[in-house]
Amino acid sequence: QVQLVESGGGLVQAGDSLRLSCVASGRTFLTSAMGWFRQAPGKEREFVAAISVIGDSTAYANFVRGRFTISRDNAKRTVHLQMNSLKPEDTAVYYCAARPFAMSTSASDFGSWGQGTQVTVSS
């Protein structure tokens, strides 16, 4: 299992940028596909981005439209989500997640989750 801790959330204005970080503990991270999900009040948790074990393959939700970039640094056991051109509808708690090997865009496939970090975008 992987222990995950997110950071980097905050309050920003529309059009601003944020860089979220997720630090993983243990060697299991090196064989884990990673994902970012978000959840707004009253809504289902939704997929944002995912990255393969090696980092050579990525997947993004349609609403990203080239604004977000997921990356990983296996030496530092860290995953990042660079968020540019933020919109008010991006406001949510953002969660980092991990699963063994195969990349997935479904929240139910991920067994390890961080505590979440709040992102609030004002208009």
C-alpha positions in Angstrom: 0.0 0.0 0.0 1.0 3.6 -0.6 0.7 6.5 1.9 -0.1 9.8 0.1 0.0 13.4 1.3 -1.2 16.3 -1.0 -0.3 19.9 -0.7 -0.3 23.1 -2.8 -4.0 24.0 -2.7 -5.2 27.5 -2.0 -7.4 30.4 -2.9 -6.7 32.0 -6.3 -8.5 34.1 -8.9 -9.7 32.9 -12.2 -6.9 32.7 -14.7 -4.3 32.0 -12.0 -2.1 28.9 -11.6 -1.5 26.4 -8.9 0.9 23.4 -8.6 -0.3 20.5 -6.5 2.1 18.0 -5.0 1.6 14.5 -3.7 4.3 12.8 -1.7 4.3 9.0 -1.5 5.9 6.9 1.1 7.5 3.5 0.5 8.9 1.6 -2.5 5.4 0.6 -3.7 5.0 4.0 -5.4 7.6 2.9 -8.0 5.1 0.2 -9.2 2.0 2.3 -8.9 0.0 4.2 -11.5 -1.1 7.5 -10.1 -4.2 9.7 -10.5 -5.7 13.0 -9.5 -9.4 13.3 -8.7 -11.6 16.1 -7.4 -14.8 16.4 -5.6 -17.1 19.5 -5.2 -19.8 19.7 -2.5 -22.9 17.7 -3.6 -21.2 16.2 -6.6 -19.5 12.8 -7.3 -15.8 12.4 -7.3 -14.5 12.9 -10.8 -11.4 12.0 -12.7 -8.9 14.8 -13.5 -5.6 13.2 -14.7 -3.6 10.0 -14.5 0.0 8.9 -15.2 1.6 5.5 -15.8 4.2 3.8 -13.6 7.1 5.0 -15.6 5.5 8.3 -16.5 5.5 7.8 -20.3 1.7 7.7 -20.6 -0.9 10.2 -19.4 -4.6 10.7 -19.5 -6.8 13.8 -18.9 -10.4 14.6 -18.4 -12.1 16.5 -21.2 -12.6 19.6 -19.1 -8.8 20.1 -18.7 -8.5 21.3 -22.3 -4.7 21.5 -22.2 -4.8 23.5 -18.9 -3.5 20.8 -16.6 -0.3 18.7 -16.7 0.4 15.7 -14.6 4.0 14.6 -13.9 5.9 12.3 -11.6 9.4 12.3 -10.1 10.1 8.7 -9.1 13.4 9.6 -7.4 11.5 11.9 -5.1 8.4 9.7 -5.0 6.3 12.7 -5.9 3.4 13.4 -8.3 2.5 16.9 -9.4 -0.5 18.5 -11.0 0.3 21.8 -12.7 -3.0 23.7 -13.0 -3.1 26.8 -15.3 -5.9 29.1 -16.4 -8.0 28.1 -13.5 -11.8 28.6 -13.6 -14.3 28.9 -10.8 -15.7 25.5 -11.8 -12.3 24.0 -10.9 -13.2 24.7 -7.2 -13.1 21.3 -5.3 -11.1 19.2 -3.0 -8.3 17.5 -5.0 -7.2 14.0 -4.1 -4.1 12.1 -5.1 -4.6 8.3 -5.6 -2.5 5.2 -6.4 -3.1 1.7 -7.7 -0.9 -1.2 -8.7 0.6 -1.1 -12.2 -2.1 -0.4 -14.8 -3.3 3.1 -15.3 -7.0 3.9 -14.8 -9.4 6.8 -15.0 -12.0 5.2 -12.6 -11.9 6.2 -8.9 -13.1 2.7 -7.9 -9.9 1.2 -9.3 -7.7 3.2 -6.9 -7.1 1.7 -3.4 -4.8 4.4 -1.9 -5.9 8.0 -1.3 -4.5 11.1 0.2 -6.3 13.4 2.5 -7.1 16.0 -0.2 -6.2 19.6 -0.7 -8.7 22.4 -1.2 -8.6 24.4 -4.4 -10.8 27.5 -4.5 -11.0 29.7 -7.6 -12.9 33.0 -7.3 -14.5 34.8 -10.2 
